[in-house]
Amino acid sequence: MNGFDIHQNTLRLEAIVASELSVLLEQHSVGSALNVEPSAGLLASLELYIPSLLSRYYPEWKNETLDGFFLETAQRIDSITAEFIGVCILMSDQTLTPIFISLTLSTLHNSIASYRVFLGELGSGHLGISRPREKVLMTTVARLKNIKWSYRIGNEL
């Protein structure tokens, strides 16, 4: 796959994520918790979209995907922004690791205008991410400001 194909794939994934996020935000008021089922289409799309974003900055993410999310919190921040905090699973070795995602829709709701993604806790495991520990499980919100993230990307960092 060449760079153009990867870019086109990311744009397609982005359109899908934007559409699913738009529907989700319409169902909730500003400031409220978002009800996101583990089997939600948005989360399935994020399993591919987040690695495609990471691969723009980190070549080691070219062949990586995610294999699910366990959200501790999901919230509608404003009319076009949502934040998701929890843990995710790396497909390659099934490592459970913390994740923070902030997505802001474009004014037309057909693309992502801005994003921030923090993923993984520094360690010596695959992709420089620590192996799972008990405190990783469902404590990401409490530890958010103290996590030494392996990967930090965003067009609004």
Buried (B, 14 or more C-beta within 10 A) or exposed (E): EEEEEBEEBBEEBBBBBBBBBBEBBEEBEEEEEBEBEEEBBBBBBBBBBBBBBBBBEBEEBEEBBBBBBBBBBBBBBEEBBBBBBBBBBBBEEEBBBBBBBBBBBBEEBEBBBBBBBBBBBEBEBBBBBBBBEEEBBEBBEEEBEEBEBBBBBBEEE
